[in-house]
Amino acid sequence: MAKIAYYQDTIAAIATPFGEGAVGIVRLSGPEAVAITRKVFIAKNKKPISCMRSFSLRYGWVVNRRQKTEDRGQEIENMQQETGHIIDEVIVSLMRAPKSYTREDVVEINSHGGARALSSILELVLGNGARVAQPGEFTKRAFLNGRLDLTQAEAVLDIIQAKSELALKVGMSQLSGEVSRYISELRAKILAMLADMEAEIDFSEEGVSSNSGQDFKTGISGVARELTTLLEKSFQGKVIREGLKVVIYGKPNVGKSSLLNAILKKERAIVTPIAGTTRDTVEEFINIKGLAVQLIDTAGILEHRDDIEKEALNRTQKALQASDLVIFVLDGSSPVTGEDRILANQVRLKKTVVVINKCDQARRIDLAGLKGLIPETIVEVSALENRNIAQLEELIYRSVFDSRSNFDEGVVISNARHIEALKRSRQHLETSLDTLEKGLSLEFISLDVKKALDAIGELTGEVFNEDILNVIFSKFCIGK
């Protein structure tokens, strides 16, 4: 279903990354896309682009015409004699409305991938009537013209930015409309309940009643439970989309940097026998079973002695606050210290995996001193000899996916905006249930049900405003 009428202007942008490459693309979309391209493109077969069939390609040249001419079939040899006319040798593809990405006429000029060639072609089409596309405007037009709903439009960006195989799978699932279909079914249930409520209100004076309070309670409770199930899986979705933030934490000289290097299988962090070598956070990404994991090695200091250590301590605390998982490292060759207990207490409310490092040496640690401060999830490793690193990686993965199964490719909510909208919808439904329990009038109950309906409509774009769209599409690159 179209959201608004088609745009009246034509946009253009470079749709490939900046830099050198084999092929680059300048994309146009809008009612004048074909006409503008006709002004700058001459085909090898000397036929105008307006004669092209949709979903076809044509080989030729982009030409900067110095003199107006109606002869689209002029000889290329003649133009070559006029210095500066031929900009590049290209292939033009045409997708006519409404069967295109934006549901408008779309032309893509495939040129050589040099920055100068692409910029020259873009400047030429802009000079012939197009305007520069805003960030994400092609996808925004696809949404506003009914080609995609809002969850699918956002999935385009998720696919582009996917850091792992799992993130790509979730993005493709969302782009296919799996999330949209499920959310639409929930919205239909809420809409049906609201319609029944409003009918009950409208005909109350005539003594006609089609539903009891228990019927409404059952219906509202059912949808609220489904929203809860989606939200319970949203942590997995968010982590898959953004990556799992894992902080390596512990006192100085327990082997945090050595552990980072062992997991990464490369010498990323500086390792010395001197305590406090790491004075800044060191961040790296690794892929564990298709899950993007951001590992953050931190300074193991409790109190700063200078401004550098003060900043290091601040960065460590910020990393802890933003973390999804903490790897708390202890030195297995030394007894538990008061410093260990203080650090353990700082992270006891975070999801934590305890690593007892240096298991290649004689064990002297006694965990009794940390009772109540650390979880039961413990693994003994030797970062120096790479012992049990695979077991640690498994525990990192299982912090997101429980031991019963791997990633479930069903409906997964991964976008923070979607999560917030679902939470608001569930809250309004719970409020309506509370109002129902108090025996208040259906008018009051229906108000919250309507708010729940609107909140869930924001997710797919059934309900939207321009400010929300501007925020969403500003995150896109200009050519998408």
C-alpha positions in Angstrom: 0.0 0.0 0.0 1.5 3.3 -1.1 2.2 5.7 1.8 2.2 8.9 -0.3 2.2 10.0 -4.0 5.4 9.6 -5.9 8.0 12.3 -5.7 8.1 14.9 -8.5 11.9 15.4 -8.5 14.7 13.1 -9.5 17.7 12.2 -7.3 21.1 10.9 -8.0 24.1 9.7 -6.1 27.2 7.5 -6.3 26.1 4.1 -5.0 29.5 2.5 -4.6 32.2 3.1 -1.9 34.6 5.9 -2.5 38.0 4.9 -3.8 39.4 2.9 -6.7 37.5 -0.1 -8.0 36.8 -2.1 -11.1 33.2 -0.8 -11.3 31.4 2.2 -9.9 27.7 3.1 -10.0 25.9 6.4 -10.3 22.2 5.8 -9.5 19.2 7.9 -10.5 15.6 7.6 -9.3 12.6 9.7 -10.2 10.3 10.7 -13.0 13.1 12.3 -15.1 15.7 9.6 -14.5 15.4 8.3 -18.1 15.2 11.8 -19.7 18.3 13.0 -17.8 20.3 9.9 -18.7 19.2 10.4 -22.4 21.0 13.8 -22.3 24.3 12.3 -21.2 24.4 8.8 -22.6 25.0 7.6 -26.2 24.6 3.9 -26.9 26.9 1.9 -29.1 23.8 0.8 -31.1 22.8 4.5 -31.5 19.3 3.9 -30.0 18.0 6.3 -27.3 17.6 5.0 -23.8 13.9 5.7 -23.9 13.6 2.7 -26.3 15.1 0.3 -23.7 13.0 -2.4 -22.1 12.9 -2.5 -18.3 15.5 -4.8 -16.7 17.8 -4.5 -19.6 21.4 -3.2 -20.2 22.9 -1.0 -22.8 26.6 -0.4 -23.6 27.9 3.0 -24.6 29.5 6.3 -23.5 28.7 9.1 -21.0 29.2 12.3 -23.0 29.4 15.9 -21.9 27.7 17.6 -24.9 29.0 21.0 -25.7 26.3 21.8 -28.2 22.7 20.8 -28.1 21.7 18.2 -30.7 18.6 16.2 -31.4 20.7 13.6 -33.2 21.1 10.8 -30.6 22.8 8.6 -33.1 25.8 10.8 -34.0 29.0 9.0 -34.7 31.2 8.4 -31.7 34.3 8.9 -33.9 33.2 12.5 -34.4 32.8 13.1 -30.7 36.2 11.7 -30.0 37.7 14.4 -32.1 36.2 17.0 -29.7 38.4 17.0 -26.6 36.6 16.4 -23.3 33.3 15.1 -24.6 33.6 11.4 -23.7 33.8 11.0 -19.9 33.7 7.2 -19.6 32.8 4.0 -21.3 29.7 2.6 -19.4 26.9 0.1 -19.2 23.5 1.6 -18.3 20.8 -0.5 -16.6 17.1 0.6 -16.6 14.3 -0.5 -14.2 11.0 1.2 -14.9 8.4 2.1 -12.4 6.7 0.6 -10.5 8.9 -2.6 -10.6 12.0 -1.1 -9.2 13.6 -0.6 -5.8 12.0 2.8 -5.3 8.9 2.1 -7.4 10.1 5.0 -9.6 12.1 4.9 -12.8 15.6 3.9 -11.7 18.7 4.2 -13.9 22.2 2.9 -12.9 25.2 4.0 -14.8 27.9 1.4 -14.4 31.3 3.0 -15.1 34.9 2.4 -14.2 35.4 2.7 -10.4 37.7 5.7 -10.2 36.7 8.6 -8.0 37.2 11.1 -10.8 35.1 9.2 -13.4 32.2 8.8 -10.9 32.3 12.4 -9.7 32.3 13.6 -13.3 29.3 11.5 -14.2 27.5 12.6 -11.1 28.2 16.3 -11.8 26.9 15.8 -15.3 23.6 14.3 -14.3 23.1 17.0 -11.6 23.8 19.6 -14.2 21.0 18.1 -16.4 18.2 18.3 -13.8 18.8 15.8 -11.0 19.6 16.8 -7.4 21.9 15.1 -4.9 20.2 12.4 -2.9 20.0 12.7 0.8 21.4 9.9 3.0 19.2 6.9 2.6 16.7 8.7 0.3 16.5 5.8 -2.2 15.4 3.5 0.6 13.2 6.2 2.1 11.4 6.5 -1.2 11.0 2.7 -1.4 9.2 2.9 2.0 7.1 6.0 1.3 6.0 4.5 -2.1 5.0 1.3 -0.4 7.8 -0.9 -1.7 9.1 -1.8 1.8 7.7 -1.3 5.3 9.9 0.4 7.9 11.3 -2.8 9.4 12.4 -4.0 5.9 13.9 -0.5 5.1 15.9 -0.7 8.3 17.0 -4.2 7.5 18.7 -2.9 4.4 21.1 -0.9 6.6 21.5 -3.9 8.9 22.6 -6.1 6.0 25.1 -3.4 4.8 26.5 -3.1 8.3 26.4 -6.8 9.3 29.5 -7.7 11.2 28.9 -11.5 11.2 27.2 -14.3 9.5 24.4 -14.4 12.1 23.8 -10.6 11.7 23.5 -11.1 8.0 20.9 -13.9 8.5 18.8 -11.8 10.8 19.0 -8.8 8.4 17.9 -11.0 5.5 15.1 -12.5 7.6 13.8 -9.1 8.4 14.2 -7.9 4.8 12.1 -10.8 3.6 9.2 -9.6 5.7 9.2 -12.3 8.4 9.2 -9.8 11.2 6.7 -7.6 9.4 4.3 -10.5 8.9 4.4 -11.5 12.6 4.0 -7.9 13.8 1.1 -7.4 11.4 -0.6 -10.4 12.8 -0.3 -9.0 16.4 -1.5 -5.7 15.2 -4.5 -7.3 13.6 -5.4 -9.0 16.9 -5.2 -5.7 18.8 -7.2 -3.9 16.1 -9.9 -6.6 16.3 -10.2 -6.2 20.1 -10.3 -2.4 19.7 -13.1 -2.7 17.1 -15.1 -5.0 19.5 -14.6 -2.5 22.3 -15.7 0.5 20.3 -18.8 -1.5 19.1 -19.6 -2.3 22.7 -19.3 1.3 23.6 -21.4 2.5 20.7 -24.3 0.1 21.3 -24.1 0.1 25.1 -27.3 2.2 25.4 -29.2 -0.4 23.4 -28.3 -3.2 25.7 -26.4 -5.1 23.0 -23.3 -6.8 24.3 -21.2 -9.2 22.2 -18.2 -9.6 24.5 -17.6 -10.1 28.2 -14.9 -8.5 30.2 -13.3 -12.0 30.4 -13.1 -12.2 26.6 -11.2 -8.9 26.5 -8.9 -9.9 29.3 -8.1 -13.2 27.5 -7.4 -11.4 24.2 -5.2 -8.6 25.7 -3.3 -11.1 27.9 -2.6 -13.3 24.9 -1.1 -10.5 22.9 0.9 -9.2 25.9 2.4 -12.7 26.3 3.5 -12.8 22.7 5.1 -9.4 23.0 6.9 -10.6 26.1 8.3 -13.6 24.2 9.6 -11.4 21.5 11.2 -9.1 24.0 12.9 -12.0 25.8 14.6 -12.9 22.6 15.5 -9.3 21.8 18.8 -9.5 23.8 20.0 -12.2 21.4 18.8 -10.1 18.4 20.5 -6.9 19.6 23.8 -8.7 20.3 23.6 -10.4 16.9 23.1 -7.0 15.2 25.6 -5.0 17.2 28.1 -7.6 18.4 28.7 -8.9 21.9 30.7 -6.4 24.0 33.0 -8.5 26.2 35.3 -6.8 28.8 38.4 -8.6 30.1 38.7 -7.4 33.7 40.9 -8.1 36.6 43.8 -6.8 38.7 47.2 -6.1 37.1 49.5 -8.9 36.0 46.8 -11.7 36.0 47.3 -12.2 32.2 44.4 -10.1 30.7 46.4 -9.0 27.7 47.9 -12.5 27.2 44.3 -13.8 27.3 43.2 -11.3 24.7 46.1 -12.3 22.4 45.3 -16.0 22.9 41.7 -15.6 21.9 42.6 -13.4 18.9 45.4 -15.8 18.0 47.7 -12.9 17.3 49.9 -10.5 19.3 47.5 -7.5 19.6 48.2 -6.3 23.1 51.6 -5.6 24.6 52.6 -8.2 27.2 55.4 -7.8 29.8 56.0 -9.1 33.3 55.6 -5.5 34.6 52.2 -5.0 36.3 50.1 -2.2 34.8 51.5 -2.5 31.2 48.0 -1.9 29.8 47.0 1.7 30.6 44.3 2.1 27.9 41.5 -0.1 26.6 42.5 -2.3 23.7 39.6 -3.3 21.5 39.4 -6.0 18.8 36.6 -8.0 17.0 36.6 -11.7 16.7 34.0 -14.1 15.1 32.8 -17.0 17.3 30.5 -19.4 15.5 29.2 -16.6 13.3 28.7 -14.2 16.3 30.6 -10.9 16.2 32.4 -10.4 19.5 34.1 -7.2 20.6 36.9 -7.9 23.1 38.0 -5.1 25.3 41.2 -5.4 27.4 41.2 -3.0 30.3 43.6 -1.5 32.7 43.6 -3.4 36.0 44.0 -0.5 38.3 41.8 0.5 41.3 43.3 3.9 42.0 45.1 6.3 39.7 48.5 7.8 40.4 48.6 10.3 37.5 46.4 11.8 34.9 47.1 9.0 32.4 46.0 6.3 34.9 42.9 8.5 35.8 41.8 8.5 32.2 42.6 4.7 31.9 40.4 4.1 34.9 37.5 6.2 33.5 37.7 4.3 30.2 37.6 1.0 32.0 34.5 2.0 34.0 32.8 3.1 30.8 33.6 -0.1 29.1 32.2 -2.1 32.0 29.0 -0.1 32.0 28.5 -0.8 28.2 29.5 -4.4 28.4 27.2 -7.4 27.7 29.6 -9.9 29.3 32.6 -9.6 31.7 35.5 -12.0 31.6 36.8 -11.7 35.2 40.4 -13.0 35.2 42.1 -14.4 38.3 45.7 -15.6 38.7 45.5 -19.3 39.5 49.2 -19.3 40.7 48.5 -16.8 43.5 46.1 -16.6 46.5 43.0 -14.4 46.3 43.7 -10.9 47.3 41.7 -8.0 48.7 42.1 -6.4 45.3 40.5 -9.4 43.6 37.5 -9.2 46.0 37.0 -5.4 45.3 37.1 -6.0 41.6 34.8 -9.0 41.8 32.3 -7.0 43.8 32.3 -4.3 41.1 31.1 -6.7 38.5 28.9 -9.0 40.5 25.7 -7.6 39.0 27.0 -8.1 35.4 26.8 -11.3 33.4 30.2 -12.8 34.1 32.5 -15.7 33.2 35.4 -16.3 35.6 38.7 -17.3 34.1 41.4 -18.7 36.3 44.6 -18.1 34.3 48.1 -19.6 34.5 46.8 -23.2 35.0 50.2 -24.3 33.6 51.7 -23.3 37.0 51.1 -24.8 40.4 47.6 -23.9 41.7 47.5 -21.7 44.8 44.2 -20.0 44.4 41.3 -20.7 46.8 38.0 -19.4 45.5 36.4 -19.6 49.0 37.4 -16.0 49.5 35.2 -14.9 46.6 32.1 -16.9 47.6 29.0 -14.9 46.7 30.9 -12.5 44.5 31.6 -14.7 41.4 29.3 -17.0 39.5 29.6 -20.7 39.0 30.7 -20.4 35.4 34.4 -20.9 35.7 37.1 -22.1 33.3 40.8 -22.7 33.9 43.1 -21.6 31.1 46.7 -21.0 30.3 46.9 -18.0 28.0 50.6 -18.6 27.6 50.1 -22.2 26.3 46.6 -21.7 24.7 45.0 -24.3 27.0 41.2 -24.3 27.1 40.8 -21.2 25.0 38.2 -23.1 22.9 36.3 -23.9 26.0 36.3 -20.2 27.0 35.0 -19.2 23.5 32.2 -21.7 23.9 31.2 -20.0 27.2 31.2 -16.6 25.5 28.9 -18.0 22.8 26.6 -19.6 25.4 26.3 -16.3 27.2 24.0 -15.4 24.3 22.6 -18.8 23.3 21.8 -21.3 26.0 23.1 -24.8 25.9 19.9 -26.3 24.5 20.2 -24.8 21.1 22.0 -22.5 18.8 20.6 -19.4 17.1 16.9 -19.8 16.3 16.2 -18.2 12.9 12.6 -17.4 13.7 11.3 -13.9 14.4 14.1 -12.0 16.1 13.9 -8.4 17.1 17.3 -6.8 16.9 16.7 -3.1 16.5 16.7 -0.8 19.6 13.8 1.3 18.1 11.7 -1.9 17.6 12.4 -3.1 21.1 11.4 0.3 22.6 8.1 0.3 20.5 7.3 -3.3 21.6 7.9 -2.4 25.3 5.6 0.6 25.0 2.9 -1.5 23.4 3.1 -4.2 26.1 3.0 -1.5 28.8 -0.2 0.0 27.4 -1.7 -3.5 27.2 -0.8 -4.2 30.8 -2.3 -0.8 31.9 -5.5 -1.7 30.0 -5.6 -5.0 31.9 -5.2 -3.2 35.2 -8.0 -0.9 34.3 -10.2 -3.8 33.3 -9.5 -5.5 36.7 -10.6 -2.3 38.5 -14.0 -2.6 36.7 -13.7 0.8 35.0 -15.5 1.7 31.8 -14.5 0.3 28.4 -13.8 3.9 27.2 -10.8 4.0 29.5 -9.6 0.5 28.6 -9.9 1.2 24.8 -7.7 4.3 25.2 -4.7 2.2 26.3 -5.5 -0.5 23.7 -5.4 2.2 21.0 -2.0 3.4 22.3 -0.7 -0.2 22.2 -1.9 -0.4 18.6 -0.2 2.9 17.6 3.1 1.8 19.3 3.3 -1.4 17.4 2.3 0.4 14.2 5.4 2.6 14.6 7.5 -0.5 14.3 6.4 -1.3 10.7 5.7 2.3 9.7 1.9 2.0 9.7 2.2 5.0 12.1 5.1 7.4 11.5 6.2 11.0 11.5 8.8 12.8 9.5 11.1 13.3 12.5 11.4 9.5 13.0 12.0 8.9 9.3 14.7 11.5 9.2 16.5 9.9 12.1 16.3 6.4 10.7 17.4 7.3 7.1 20.1 9.7 8.2 22.1 6.6 9.3 22.2 5.3 5.7 24.9 6.1 3.1 23.9 8.7 0.5 23.7 6.2 -2.4 21.3 3.7 -0.7 
